[in-house]
Amino acid sequence: MAAFETTRPAPFGAISIFRLVGFIGDSVAMLSAWNDARVTRKTLGKLSDRELDDIGLCRGDIEMIGR
């Protein structure tokens, strides 16, 4: 039976590029989550107290929900 060597070094710079792509992906995901929370807070802030009460919230809950 033949044996193959399966471990070999990564090409030059491959690990750095992999980390850079991961960092950019994480940054985009974090920016997207921040924007979603901002839009949610802004939309809830436009509701009246009665409308907020209908969905079981008060003004103080808006900031906590956005996080």
Backbone atoms as SQL, in Angstrom:
CREATE TABLE atoms (id INTEGER PRIMARY KEY, chain TEXT, resi INTEGER, resn TEXT, atom TEXT, x REAL, y REAL, z REAL);
INSERT INTO atoms VALUES
  (1, 'A', 1, 'MET', 'N', 0.846, -1.154, 0.000),
  (2, 'A', 1, 'MET', 'CA', 0.000, 0.000, 0.000),
  (3, 'A', 1, 'MET', 'C', 0.907, 1.237, 0.000),
  (4, 'A', 2, 'ALA', 'N', 0.497, 2.225, -0.756),
  (5, 'A', 2, 'ALA', 'CA', 1.283, 3.441, -0.872),
  (6, 'A', 2, 'ALA', 'C', 0.883, 4.431, 0.218),
  (7, 'A', 3, 'ALA', 'N', 1.837, 5.186, 0.662),
  (8, 'A', 3, 'ALA', 'CA', 1.592, 6.211, 1.669),
  (9, 'A', 3, 'ALA', 'C', 1.866, 7.581, 1.042),
  (10, 'A', 4, 'PHE', 'N', 1.004, 8.518, 1.324),
  (11, 'A', 4, 'PHE', 'CA', 1.170, 9.860, 0.787),
  (12, 'A', 4, 'PHE', 'C', 1.456, 10.827, 1.927),
  (13, 'A', 5, 'GLU', 'N', 2.340, 11.721, 1.658),
  (14, 'A', 5, 'GLU', 'CA', 2.632, 12.776, 2.625),
  (15, 'A', 5, 'GLU', 'C', 1.551, 13.850, 2.475),
  (16, 'A', 6, 'THR', 'N', 0.760, 14.060, 3.523),
  (17, 'A', 6, 'THR', 'CA', -0.370, 14.995, 3.415),
  (18, 'A', 6, 'THR', 'C', -0.094, 16.329, 4.096),
  (19, 'A', 7, 'THR', 'N', 1.010, 16.451, 4.780),
  (20, 'A', 7, 'THR', 'CA', 1.309, 17.720, 5.432),
  (21, 'A', 7, 'THR', 'C', 2.376, 18.437, 4.620),
  (22, 'A', 8, 'ARG', 'N', 2.066, 19.638, 4.237),
  (23, 'A', 8, 'ARG', 'CA', 3.037, 20.456, 3.530),
  (24, 'A', 8, 'ARG', 'C', 2.801, 21.902, 3.939),
  (25, 'A', 9, 'PRO', 'N', 3.816, 22.710, 3.865),
  (26, 'A', 9, 'PRO', 'CA', 3.649, 24.096, 4.298),
  (27, 'A', 9, 'PRO', 'C', 2.728, 24.872, 3.366),
  (28, 'A', 10, 'ALA', 'N', 2.034, 25.839, 3.937),
  (29, 'A', 10, 'ALA', 'CA', 1.162, 26.695, 3.146),
  (30, 'A', 10, 'ALA', 'C', 2.024, 27.597, 2.271),
  (31, 'A', 11, 'PRO', 'N', 1.505, 27.976, 1.111),
  (32, 'A', 11, 'PRO', 'CA', 2.264, 28.897, 0.256),
  (33, 'A', 11, 'PRO', 'C', 2.550, 30.209, 0.968),
  (34, 'A', 12, 'PHE', 'N', 3.590, 30.868, 0.547),
  (35, 'A', 12, 'PHE', 'CA', 4.020, 32.118, 1.178),
  (36, 'A', 12, 'PHE', 'C', 2.890, 33.138, 1.190),
  (37, 'A', 13, 'GLY', 'N', 2.567, 33.639, 2.363),
  (38, 'A', 13, 'GLY', 'CA', 1.554, 34.671, 2.515),
  (39, 'A', 13, 'GLY', 'C', 0.126, 34.166, 2.612),
  (40, 'A', 14, 'ALA', 'N', -0.100, 32.880, 2.467),
  (41, 'A', 14, 'ALA', 'CA', -1.463, 32.350, 2.483),
  (42, 'A', 14, 'ALA', 'C', -2.138, 32.549, 3.837),
  (43, 'A', 15, 'ILE', 'N', -1.407, 32.355, 4.894),
  (44, 'A', 15, 'ILE', 'CA', -1.984, 32.497, 6.229),
  (45, 'A', 15, 'ILE', 'C', -2.322, 33.962, 6.498),
  (46, 'A', 16, 'SER', 'N', -1.442, 34.864, 6.075),
  (47, 'A', 16, 'SER', 'CA', -1.705, 36.296, 6.263),
  (48, 'A', 16, 'SER', 'C', -2.939, 36.730, 5.486),
  (49, 'A', 17, 'ILE', 'N', -3.071, 36.260, 4.266),
  (50, 'A', 17, 'ILE', 'CA', -4.238, 36.600, 3.452),
  (51, 'A', 17, 'ILE', 'C', -5.497, 36.014, 4.074),
  (52, 'A', 18, 'PHE', 'N', -5.425, 34.786, 4.574),
  (53, 'A', 18, 'PHE', 'CA', -6.561, 34.150, 5.236),
  (54, 'A', 18, 'PHE', 'C', -7.011, 34.972, 6.442),
  (55, 'A', 19, 'ARG', 'N', -6.057, 35.438, 7.235),
  (56, 'A', 19, 'ARG', 'CA', -6.391, 36.258, 8.406),
  (57, 'A', 19, 'ARG', 'C', -6.968, 37.602, 7.995),
  (58, 'A', 20, 'LEU', 'N', -6.433, 38.198, 6.937),
  (59, 'A', 20, 'LEU', 'CA', -6.945, 39.483, 6.450),
  (60, 'A', 20, 'LEU', 'C', -8.388, 39.346, 5.969),
  (61, 'A', 21, 'VAL', 'N', -8.664, 38.295, 5.214),
  (62, 'A', 21, 'VAL', 'CA', -10.024, 38.063, 4.731),
  (63, 'A', 21, 'VAL', 'C', -10.972, 37.817, 5.905),
  (64, 'A', 22, 'GLY', 'N', -10.531, 37.074, 6.899),
  (65, 'A', 22, 'GLY', 'CA', -11.339, 36.847, 8.105),
  (66, 'A', 22, 'GLY', 'C', -11.617, 38.136, 8.850),
  (67, 'A', 23, 'PHE', 'N', -10.601, 38.991, 8.958),
  (68, 'A', 23, 'PHE', 'CA', -10.768, 40.274, 9.639),
  (69, 'A', 23, 'PHE', 'C', -11.771, 41.147, 8.897),
  (70, 'A', 24, 'ILE', 'N', -11.657, 41.204, 7.584),
  (71, 'A', 24, 'ILE', 'CA', -12.588, 42.012, 6.786),
  (72, 'A', 24, 'ILE', 'C', -14.007, 41.457, 6.913),
  (73, 'A', 25, 'GLY', 'N', -14.167, 40.151, 6.857),
  (74, 'A', 25, 'GLY', 'CA', -15.486, 39.532, 7.014),
  (75, 'A', 25, 'GLY', 'C', -16.092, 39.826, 8.368),
  (76, 'A', 26, 'ASP', 'N', -15.285, 39.737, 9.421),
  (77, 'A', 26, 'ASP', 'CA', -15.769, 40.036, 10.769),
  (78, 'A', 26, 'ASP', 'C', -16.158, 41.511, 10.897),
  (79, 'A', 27, 'SER', 'N', -15.372, 42.381, 10.279),
  (80, 'A', 27, 'SER', 'CA', -15.666, 43.814, 10.330),
  (81, 'A', 27, 'SER', 'C', -16.980, 44.132, 9.626),
  (82, 'A', 28, 'VAL', 'N', -17.198, 43.512, 8.478),
  (83, 'A', 28, 'VAL', 'CA', -18.448, 43.737, 7.742),
  (84, 'A', 28, 'VAL', 'C', -19.635, 43.231, 8.550),
  (85, 'A', 29, 'ALA', 'N', -19.500, 42.077, 9.181),
  (86, 'A', 29, 'ALA', 'CA', -20.583, 41.523, 9.998),
  (87, 'A', 29, 'ALA', 'C', -20.874, 42.429, 11.198),
  (88, 'A', 30, 'MET', 'N', -19.828, 42.966, 11.827),
  (89, 'A', 30, 'MET', 'CA', -20.017, 43.846, 12.971),
  (90, 'A', 30, 'MET', 'C', -20.684, 45.158, 12.540),
  (91, 'A', 31, 'LEU', 'N', -20.280, 45.682, 11.413),
  (92, 'A', 31, 'LEU', 'CA', -20.882, 46.908, 10.897),
  (93, 'A', 31, 'LEU', 'C', -22.350, 46.686, 10.550),
  (94, 'A', 32, 'SER', 'N', -22.655, 45.547, 9.983),
  (95, 'A', 32, 'SER', 'CA', -24.040, 45.225, 9.636),
  (96, 'A', 32, 'SER', 'C', -24.905, 45.091, 10.888),
  (97, 'A', 33, 'ALA', 'N', -24.393, 44.448, 11.919),
  (98, 'A', 33, 'ALA', 'CA', -25.139, 44.304, 13.174),
  (99, 'A', 33, 'ALA', 'C', -25.361, 45.663, 13.831),
  (100, 'A', 34, 'TRP', 'N', -24.335, 46.529, 13.801),
  (101, 'A', 34, 'TRP', 'CA', -24.481, 47.871, 14.368),
  (102, 'A', 34, 'TRP', 'C', -25.561, 48.648, 13.620),
  (103, 'A', 35, 'ASN', 'N', -25.548, 48.553, 12.294),
  (104, 'A', 35, 'ASN', 'CA', -26.535, 49.283, 11.501),
  (105, 'A', 35, 'ASN', 'C', -27.951, 48.761, 11.757),
  (106, 'A', 36, 'ASP', 'N', -28.106, 47.450, 11.871),
  (107, 'A', 36, 'ASP', 'CA', -29.428, 46.884, 12.180),
  (108, 'A', 36, 'ASP', 'C', -29.944, 47.401, 13.524),
  (109, 'A', 37, 'ALA', 'N', -29.069, 47.442, 14.523),
  (110, 'A', 37, 'ALA', 'CA', -29.471, 47.939, 15.843),
  (111, 'A', 37, 'ALA', 'C', -29.824, 49.425, 15.762),
  (112, 'A', 38, 'ARG', 'N', -29.072, 50.194, 15.000),
  (113, 'A', 38, 'ARG', 'CA', -29.346, 51.621, 14.847),
  (114, 'A', 38, 'ARG', 'C', -30.701, 51.853, 14.201),
  (115, 'A', 39, 'VAL', 'N', -30.998, 51.091, 13.147),
  (116, 'A', 39, 'VAL', 'CA', -32.287, 51.230, 12.458),
  (117, 'A', 39, 'VAL', 'C', -33.429, 50.830, 13.390),
  (118, 'A', 40, 'THR', 'N', -33.237, 49.776, 14.168),
  (119, 'A', 40, 'THR', 'CA', -34.265, 49.331, 15.114),
  (120, 'A', 40, 'THR', 'C', -34.541, 50.412, 16.160),
  (121, 'A', 41, 'ARG', 'N', -33.466, 50.973, 16.743),
  (122, 'A', 41, 'ARG', 'CA', -33.646, 52.034, 17.746),
  (123, 'A', 41, 'ARG', 'C', -34.340, 53.243, 17.148),
  (124, 'A', 42, 'LYS', 'N', -33.959, 53.608, 15.938),
  (125, 'A', 42, 'LYS', 'CA', -34.560, 54.772, 15.292),
  (126, 'A', 42, 'LYS', 'C', -36.050, 54.549, 15.024),
  (127, 'A', 43, 'THR', 'N', -36.393, 53.358, 14.546),
  (128, 'A', 43, 'THR', 'CA', -37.790, 53.035, 14.254),
  (129, 'A', 43, 'THR', 'C', -38.625, 52.990, 15.528),
  (130, 'A', 44, 'LEU', 'N', -38.104, 52.353, 16.571),
  (131, 'A', 44, 'LEU', 'CA', -38.839, 52.293, 17.835),
  (132, 'A', 44, 'LEU', 'C', -38.967, 53.674, 18.460),
  (133, 'A', 45, 'GLY', 'N', -37.969, 54.520, 18.258),
  (134, 'A', 45, 'GLY', 'CA', -38.019, 55.868, 18.802),
  (135, 'A', 45, 'GLY', 'C', -39.112, 56.720, 18.176),
  (136, 'A', 46, 'LYS', 'N', -39.512, 56.388, 16.970),
  (137, 'A', 46, 'LYS', 'CA', -40.564, 57.139, 16.284),
  (138, 'A', 46, 'LYS', 'C', -41.968, 56.741, 16.742),
  (139, 'A', 47, 'LEU', 'N', -42.093, 55.608, 17.433),
  (140, 'A', 47, 'LEU', 'CA', -43.407, 55.156, 17.886),
  (141, 'A', 47, 'LEU', 'C', -43.877, 55.991, 19.072),
  (142, 'A', 48, 'SER', 'N', -45.179, 56.108, 19.189),
  (143, 'A', 48, 'SER', 'CA', -45.748, 56.810, 20.339),
  (144, 'A', 48, 'SER', 'C', -45.697, 55.901, 21.568),
  (145, 'A', 49, 'ASP', 'N', -45.922, 56.500, 22.735),
  (146, 'A', 49, 'ASP', 'CA', -45.918, 55.705, 23.965),
  (147, 'A', 49, 'ASP', 'C', -47.014, 54.647, 23.936),
  (148, 'A', 50, 'ARG', 'N', -48.136, 54.980, 23.362),
  (149, 'A', 50, 'ARG', 'CA', -49.239, 54.008, 23.272),
  (150, 'A', 50, 'ARG', 'C', -48.857, 52.831, 22.360),
  (151, 'A', 51, 'GLU', 'N', -48.225, 53.129, 21.249),
  (152, 'A', 51, 'GLU', 'CA', -47.809, 52.053, 20.340),
  (153, 'A', 51, 'GLU', 'C', -46.746, 51.177, 20.990),
  (154, 'A', 52, 'LEU', 'N', -45.855, 51.791, 21.713),
  (155, 'A', 52, 'LEU', 'CA', -44.854, 50.999, 22.433),
  (156, 'A', 52, 'LEU', 'C', -45.512, 50.128, 23.492),
  (157, 'A', 53, 'ASP', 'N', -46.507, 50.662, 24.182),
  (158, 'A', 53, 'ASP', 'CA', -47.226, 49.901, 25.196),
  (159, 'A', 53, 'ASP', 'C', -47.955, 48.712, 24.562),
  (160, 'A', 54, 'ASP', 'N', -48.467, 48.896, 23.337),
  (161, 'A', 54, 'ASP', 'CA', -49.146, 47.801, 22.639),
  (162, 'A', 54, 'ASP', 'C', -48.221, 46.617, 22.378),
  (163, 'A', 55, 'ILE', 'N', -46.957, 46.887, 22.158),
  (164, 'A', 55, 'ILE', 'CA', -46.015, 45.781, 21.909),
  (165, 'A', 55, 'ILE', 'C', -45.232, 45.402, 23.173),
  (166, 'A', 56, 'GLY', 'N', -45.634, 45.992, 24.299),
  (167, 'A', 56, 'GLY', 'CA', -45.060, 45.600, 25.589),
  (168, 'A', 56, 'GLY', 'C', -43.727, 46.256, 25.911),
  (169, 'A', 57, 'LEU', 'N', -43.496, 47.455, 25.390),
  (170, 'A', 57, 'LEU', 'CA', -42.241, 48.155, 25.651),
  (171, 'A', 57, 'LEU', 'C', -42.508, 49.526, 26.250),
  (172, 'A', 58, 'CYS', 'N', -41.470, 50.107, 26.806),
  (173, 'A', 58, 'CYS', 'CA', -41.522, 51.500, 27.237),
  (174, 'A', 58, 'CYS', 'C', -40.292, 52.189, 26.653),
  (175, 'A', 59, 'ARG', 'N', -40.232, 53.505, 26.784),
  (176, 'A', 59, 'ARG', 'CA', -39.125, 54.265, 26.191),
  (177, 'A', 59, 'ARG', 'C', -37.762, 53.782, 26.689),
  (178, 'A', 60, 'GLY', 'N', -37.697, 53.388, 27.931),
  (179, 'A', 60, 'GLY', 'CA', -36.430, 52.931, 28.506),
  (180, 'A', 60, 'GLY', 'C', -35.924, 51.614, 27.921),
  (181, 'A', 61, 'ASP', 'N', -36.819, 50.846, 27.337),
  (182, 'A', 61, 'ASP', 'CA', -36.430, 49.548, 26.772),
  (183, 'A', 61, 'ASP', 'C', -35.792, 49.688, 25.392),
  (184, 'A', 62, 'ILE', 'N', -35.975, 50.808, 24.734),
  (185, 'A', 62, 'ILE', 'CA', -35.510, 50.950, 23.346),
  (186, 'A', 62, 'ILE', 'C', -34.005, 50.774, 23.246),
  (187, 'A', 63, 'GLU', 'N', -33.264, 51.432, 24.104),
  (188, 'A', 63, 'GLU', 'CA', -31.799, 51.345, 24.041),
  (189, 'A', 63, 'GLU', 'C', -31.317, 49.924, 24.309),
  (190, 'A', 64, 'MET', 'N', -31.984, 49.230, 25.235),
  (191, 'A', 64, 'MET', 'CA', -31.574, 47.865, 25.560),
  (192, 'A', 64, 'MET', 'C', -31.867, 46.902, 24.418),
  (193, 'A', 65, 'ILE', 'N', -32.957, 47.107, 23.708),
  (194, 'A', 65, 'ILE', 'CA', -33.314, 46.225, 22.596),
  (195, 'A', 65, 'ILE', 'C', -32.350, 46.389, 21.436),
  (196, 'A', 66, 'GLY', 'N', -31.886, 47.607, 21.229),
  (197, 'A', 66, 'GLY', 'CA', -30.966, 47.862, 20.135),
  (198, 'A', 66, 'GLY', 'C', -29.612, 47.213, 20.302),
  (199, 'A', 67, 'ARG', 'N', -29.298, 46.776, 21.508),
  (200, 'A', 67, 'ARG', 'CA', -27.995, 46.157, 21.755),
  (201, 'A', 67, 'ARG', 'C', -28.116, 44.715, 21.536);
